[in-house]
């Protein structure tokens, strides 16, 4: 699976951004999908993930209620809608594909910067 993330950029505190991750190469609906982020000097962390069907989602406590992950299996794309952004959301965001509980494939990362 090849993953191409897009949609990052600069946002104001309290603003919104929407990330997209387009997949190609294999059957998209065979994979759970997730978004990770890594801030400078910190470890990569799971922001949220979504099941193959899209019916089940998980969010880290730090983003719960502000971020929404969704997927469109017809378009082979997963999204991360980020609202009420905070400076601590600044990071490089990565999409990833999971098969049998293992994250097998990673996108190239997209920078999100939240300024006050």
C-alpha positions as a printed Julia matrix, in Angstrom:
116×3 Matrix{Float64}:
   0.0    0.0    0.0
   1.28   3.44  -0.91
   0.0    6.28   1.27
   0.06   9.96   0.38
  -0.87  12.44   3.1
  -1.87  16.02   2.42
  -3.67  18.97   3.99
  -1.21  20.1    6.61
  -0.25  23.71   7.07
  -0.44  26.65   9.43
  -3.5   27.25  11.57
  -4.42  29.65  14.33
  -5.27  28.49  17.83
  -8.92  27.43  17.78
  -8.84  26.9   14.04
  -9.35  23.82  11.93
  -7.5   21.73   9.4
  -8.46  18.62   7.48
  -5.85  16.04   6.6
  -6.33  13.51   3.83
  -4.48  10.31   3.1
  -4.93   8.65  -0.28
  -4.05   4.97  -0.59
  -3.14   2.93  -3.62
  -1.72  -0.44  -4.46
  -3.92  -2.87  -2.55
  -7.49  -3.3   -1.39
  -8.01  -0.31   0.89
 -10.88  -1.83   2.82
  -8.64  -4.7    3.96
  -6.75  -2.3    6.22
  -7.48  -0.47   9.4
  -6.21   3.08   9.1
  -4.73   5.47  11.58
  -3.17   8.86  12.11
  -0.02   9.33  14.18
   1.9   12.45  15.03
   5.4   13.3   16.15
   6.41  16.59  17.7
  10.07  17.69  17.91
  11.87  15.8   20.65
   8.91  13.52  21.31
   8.0    9.99  20.38
   5.49   9.25  17.69
   2.0    8.81  19.15
  -1.25   7.4   17.87
  -3.82  10.15  17.41
  -6.69   7.94  16.29
  -7.59   4.99  14.18
 -10.57   3.61  12.3
 -11.65   0.08  11.51
 -11.8   -1.35   8.02
 -15.52  -0.7    7.76
 -15.33   2.7    9.39
 -17.79   1.79  12.13
 -15.24   1.7   14.94
 -12.9    4.51  15.92
 -10.38   5.22  18.66
  -8.97   8.55  19.8
  -6.17   9.54  22.1
  -7.43  11.42  25.14
  -5.55  14.52  24.05
  -7.67  14.9   20.9
 -10.97  13.31  21.92
 -13.88  15.61  21.15
 -11.78  17.8   18.86
 -10.55  15.45  16.12
 -12.61  13.13  13.92
 -11.26  10.35  11.78
 -13.28   9.04   8.86
 -12.73   7.03   5.72
 -14.22   6.69   2.25
 -13.51   3.2    0.97
 -14.84   4.09  -2.48
 -12.2    6.83  -2.75
  -9.44   4.88  -0.92
  -9.0    7.83   1.4
  -8.9    8.4    5.15
  -9.42  11.82   6.72
  -8.57  13.55   9.96
 -10.72  16.57  10.75
  -8.98  18.66  13.39
 -10.98  21.35  15.19
 -10.23  23.61  18.14
  -6.54  23.32  17.42
  -4.04  23.97  20.18
  -0.31  24.81  20.02
   0.42  21.33  21.4
  -1.12  19.83  18.26
   1.89  21.08  16.32
   3.63  18.03  14.86
   4.28  16.05  11.74
   1.22  13.91  11.1
   1.48  10.49   9.48
  -1.17   8.19   8.16
  -0.66   4.45   8.44
  -2.33   1.2    7.39
  -2.83  -1.68   9.76
  -3.21  -5.36   8.95
  -3.75  -7.95  11.67
  -2.89  -5.52  14.48
   0.42  -4.43  12.92
   1.04  -1.05  11.29
   2.57  -2.14   8.02
   2.57   0.94   5.81
   3.27   4.6    6.45
   2.73   7.83   4.57
   5.39  10.49   4.22
   4.07  12.88   6.86
   2.54  16.33   6.66
   3.45  19.26   8.91
   0.79  20.88  11.07
   1.72  24.07  12.87
  -0.65  25.81  15.26
   0.31  29.34  16.15
  -1.0   31.64  18.82
